[in-house]
Amino acid sequence: MRILLLLFVTFLITSLTNAQGQAKDGETKSKGILFNNITIEEAKILSKKTGKLIFIDCYTDWCGPCKRMAATSFMDQEVADLFNQKFINIKIEMEKNPIGSDLAKRYRVRGYPTLLFIDSEGILVRQLVGMQTSIALITMANSI
């Protein structure tokens, strides 16, 4: 009886784990915005090739709203699908990353989180400061 129960629990856990990562068409879907592990210069090159704007999440490790947005708005699947399709997404920890202070000066980052949208030349297209809801992110992304 114990063996049957153990097999059943194993089967149930495996089934649930596999079902959570599957899209309706059988493809695996990502959770949340996919942030590229690339430099801004690499993002500019990619932006030129693809015609996509660059989305930069300027955050700090101590920022509560940054953490909340990373856990909620950035994990919303509708936001993720839109941002992953429309932008080259990168995150920069503004105090630990050596380019953080240069970036803060160039784009006048005064608070966190700050969300920057720049083109392939580094020209600022849009800047948002503060915690953003999923609806606000979707509305903004559709407007640029």
C-alpha positions as CSV (number, residue, x, y, z in Angstrom):
1,M,0.0,0.0,0.0
2,R,2.8,2.4,0.8
3,I,4.4,1.8,-2.5
4,L,1.2,2.5,-4.4
5,L,0.8,5.7,-2.4
6,L,4.4,6.8,-3.0
7,L,3.9,6.1,-6.8
8,F,0.7,8.1,-6.8
9,V,2.2,11.1,-5.0
10,T,5.3,11.0,-7.4
11,F,3.0,10.8,-10.4
12,L,0.9,13.7,-9.1
13,I,3.9,15.9,-8.4
14,T,5.4,15.2,-11.8
15,S,2.1,15.9,-13.6
16,L,1.6,19.2,-11.8
17,T,5.2,20.3,-12.4
18,N,4.9,19.5,-16.1
19,A,1.5,21.1,-16.5
20,Q,2.6,24.4,-15.0
21,G,5.3,25.0,-17.6
22,Q,3.2,24.1,-20.6
23,A,1.3,26.5,-22.8
24,K,-2.0,25.6,-24.4
25,D,-0.3,24.5,-27.6
26,G,2.2,22.3,-25.8
27,E,5.1,24.7,-26.0
28,T,6.9,25.7,-22.8
29,K,6.1,29.3,-21.8
30,S,8.4,31.5,-19.9
31,K,7.3,33.2,-16.7
32,G,7.9,36.9,-16.6
33,I,9.9,39.3,-18.6
34,L,13.1,37.7,-20.0
35,F,15.9,40.0,-19.1
36,N,19.0,39.7,-21.3
37,N,22.4,39.4,-19.7
38,I,24.1,41.8,-22.0
39,T,25.7,45.3,-21.9
40,I,23.9,48.4,-23.0
41,E,26.3,48.6,-26.0
42,E,25.4,45.0,-27.0
43,A,21.7,45.9,-26.5
44,K,22.2,48.9,-28.9
45,I,23.6,46.7,-31.6
46,L,20.8,44.2,-31.1
47,S,18.3,47.1,-31.2
48,K,19.7,48.3,-34.5
49,K,19.4,44.8,-36.0
50,T,15.9,44.2,-34.7
51,G,14.4,47.7,-34.7
52,K,13.2,47.1,-31.1
53,L,13.6,49.7,-28.3
54,I,15.7,48.8,-25.3
55,F,13.9,48.5,-21.9
56,I,16.2,49.1,-18.9
57,D,15.0,48.3,-15.4
58,C,17.1,50.5,-13.1
59,Y,16.9,49.1,-9.7
60,T,18.7,48.7,-6.4
61,D,18.9,45.7,-4.1
62,W,17.4,47.7,-1.1
63,C,14.4,49.1,-3.1
64,G,11.1,47.6,-1.9
65,P,9.0,48.8,-4.8
66,C,11.7,47.3,-7.2
67,K,11.4,43.9,-5.5
68,R,7.6,44.1,-5.5
69,M,7.4,45.0,-9.2
70,A,9.9,42.2,-10.1
71,A,7.7,39.8,-8.3
72,T,4.3,41.0,-9.6
73,S,4.2,43.3,-12.7
74,F,7.2,41.8,-14.4
75,M,5.9,38.3,-13.7
76,D,2.5,39.0,-15.3
77,Q,2.3,36.9,-18.4
78,E,0.5,39.5,-20.5
79,V,3.2,42.0,-19.6
80,A,6.0,39.5,-20.2
81,D,4.6,38.5,-23.6
82,L,4.3,42.1,-24.7
83,F,7.8,43.2,-23.4
84,N,9.5,40.0,-24.7
85,Q,8.1,40.6,-28.1
86,K,8.5,44.4,-28.3
87,F,11.7,45.3,-26.4
88,I,15.2,44.2,-25.6
89,N,15.0,43.9,-21.9
90,I,17.9,44.4,-19.5
91,K,18.2,45.0,-15.7
92,I,20.9,47.1,-14.1
93,E,21.6,47.2,-10.4
94,M,22.4,50.9,-10.2
95,E,24.7,50.8,-7.1
96,K,26.7,47.6,-7.7
97,N,27.0,47.7,-11.5
98,P,30.0,50.0,-12.5
99,I,27.9,51.7,-15.2
100,G,25.1,52.5,-12.8
101,S,26.3,55.9,-11.8
102,D,27.1,56.9,-15.5
103,L,23.6,55.7,-16.5
104,A,22.0,57.6,-13.6
105,K,23.8,60.9,-14.7
106,R,23.0,60.5,-18.4
107,Y,19.3,59.7,-17.9
108,R,18.8,61.7,-14.7
109,V,17.8,58.7,-12.6
110,R,16.7,60.2,-9.3
111,G,14.6,57.4,-7.7
112,Y,14.0,53.7,-7.9
113,P,12.6,51.9,-9.7
114,T,13.2,53.9,-12.8
115,L,12.2,52.3,-16.1
116,L,14.0,53.6,-19.2
117,F,13.1,53.1,-22.8
118,I,15.9,54.0,-25.2
119,D,16.6,53.6,-28.9
120,S,19.6,52.1,-30.7
121,E,21.5,55.4,-30.4
122,G,20.8,55.6,-26.6
123,I,18.3,58.4,-27.0
124,L,15.7,58.4,-24.2
125,V,12.2,57.6,-25.6
126,R,10.3,57.3,-22.3
127,Q,11.1,57.2,-18.6
128,L,8.9,56.0,-15.8
129,V,9.7,56.4,-12.1
130,G,8.1,54.4,-9.3
131,M,6.2,51.2,-8.9
132,Q,4.2,50.4,-12.1
133,T,1.2,48.0,-12.2
134,S,0.7,45.5,-15.0
135,I,-2.0,47.6,-16.5
136,A,0.3,50.7,-16.5
137,L,3.1,48.8,-18.1
138,I,0.8,47.4,-20.8
139,T,-0.7,50.8,-21.6
140,M,2.7,52.4,-21.8
141,A,4.2,49.7,-23.9
142,N,1.3,49.9,-26.4
143,S,1.7,53.7,-26.6
144,I,5.3,53.6,-27.9
